[in-house]
Amino acid sequence: MLRYTFTNTGTDAVNDLRLYVLLDVEIAEAQNTFFNEQAQAVGTPGVGPGDAAPEFWQIDEPGFAGGTLYQNLLEARLTNRSAIPEGQAEDIALALGFSLGTLKPGEHVTVRALISEDDTRLGPFALVHTDPTSGPTTRVTFSGEADRRQQLVTDLTSLVSLRFEWRLNQPAGSLLGRLRLQNLPASQGPVGPPFQLGLQSSANLYYVRPSGRLDNGTPYLDLTEAVAAQLGAGNALLPGREITLDNIEIYSAGRLAPPPTVWSLWGTRLTAPEPGR
């Protein structure tokens, strides 16, 4: 199993991300040479980003005797066909290509490629490489899948300052908060979406309308859209930058302001762009 993970640690989206994987193996080369092999595509390839199966593929001679596979890989343009006529033997190489779409700041995606000798495959599509002179059981199956994009969400509380001002929402009996959120200068890097404000809740303190729960079970309020409205493209809060977010609604017994220790901020750590870029 081969595993490739791509993480966008920058502040801009990476568009039209693709991964191409080459497999050039020889079956029983010492016994019967390497140019007597065949291959075929089995199953249904993917249809683009969001589909786990590979969208691109090619079966061909690598490029030493007229094949175009190596060159097509360099140019990211696999043909989605076999260049070797059915029943004809050749020096076979295989390639799969995965269309991963747009990778936003803080997102990561993993592609797994499986090389199998027992017909095991990942997903609905595979390339099967055989050496007919070595017997029908000598097969190499090449397949793969792309996992769903995920956010690398971590606890950013030690990198930021969270300062609240509270007022009574008298009709509802709740408190409305204004949050001054600052990425501390000492953080040494921007932080990015999602922005999830965690609150250690109890019977006497809780969100009126939480957005969900963090991995550790803490209820959180999703501030991503509110932050994006102030930061604009990239949604990166740079070191030293402060923004203000309004109308954070909680219920607190006795209308008491919560202590600072009950709050946490979760998001992604990003890499600052190089000067001049």
Rosetta blueprint (number, residue, H / E / L):
1 M L
2 L E
3 R E
4 Y E
5 T E
6 F E
7 T E
8 N L
9 T L
10 G L
11 T L
12 D L
13 A L
14 V E
15 N E
16 D E
17 L E
18 R E
19 L E
20 Y E
21 V E
22 L E
23 L E
24 D L
25 V L
26 E L
27 I L
28 A L
29 E H
30 A H
31 Q H
32 N H
33 T L
34 F L
35 F L
36 N L
37 E E
38 Q E
39 A E
40 Q E
41 A E
42 V E
43 G E
44 T L
45 P L
46 G L
47 V L
48 G L
49 P L
50 G L
51 D L
52 A L
53 A L
54 P L
55 E L
56 F E
57 W E
58 Q E
59 I E
60 D E
61 E L
62 P L
63 G L
64 F L
65 A L
66 G L
67 G L
68 T L
69 L H
70 Y H
71 Q H
72 N H
73 L H
74 L H
75 E L
76 A L
77 R L
78 L L
79 T L
80 N L
81 R E
82 S E
83 A L
84 I L
85 P L
86 E L
87 G L
88 Q L
89 A L
90 E E
91 D L
92 I L
93 A E
94 L E
95 A E
96 L E
97 G E
98 F E
99 S E
100 L E
101 G E
102 T E
103 L E
104 K L
105 P L
106 G L
107 E E
108 H E
109 V E
110 T E
111 V E
112 R E
113 A E
114 L E
115 I E
116 S E
117 E L
118 D L
119 D L
120 T L
121 R L
122 L L
123 G L
124 P L
125 F E
126 A E
127 L E
128 V E
129 H E
130 T E
131 D L
132 P H
133 T H
134 S H
135 G L
136 P L
137 T L
138 T L
139 R E
140 V E
141 T E
142 F E
143 S E
144 G E
145 E E
146 A E
147 D L
148 R L
149 R L
150 Q E
151 Q E
152 L L
153 V L
154 T E
155 D E
156 L L
157 T H
158 S H
159 L H
160 V E
161 S E
162 L E
163 R E
164 F E
165 E E
166 W E
167 R E
168 L E
169 N E
170 Q L
171 P L
172 A L
173 G L
174 S E
175 L E
176 L E
177 G E
178 R E
179 L E
180 R E
181 L E
182 Q E
183 N E
184 L L
185 P H
186 A H
187 S H
188 Q L
189 G L
190 P L
191 V E
192 G E
193 P E
194 P E
195 F E
196 Q E
197 L E
198 G E
199 L E
200 Q L
201 S L
202 S E
203 A L
204 N L
205 L E
206 Y E
207 Y E
208 V L
209 R L
210 P L
211 S L
212 G E
213 R E
214 L L
215 D L
216 N L
217 G L
218 T L
219 P E
220 Y E
221 L E
222 D E
223 L L
224 T H
225 E H
226 A H
227 V H
228 A H
229 A H
230 Q H
231 L H
232 G L
233 A L
234 G L
235 N L
236 A L
237 L E
238 L L
239 P L
240 G L
241 R L
242 E E
243 I E
244 T E
245 L E
246 D E
247 N E
248 I E
249 E E
250 I E
251 Y E
252 S E
253 A H
254 G H
255 R H
256 L L
257 A L
258 P L
259 P L
260 P H
261 T H
262 V H
263 W E
264 S E
265 L E
266 W E
267 G E
268 T E
269 R E
270 L L
271 T L
272 A L
273 P L
274 E L
275 P L
276 G L
277 R L
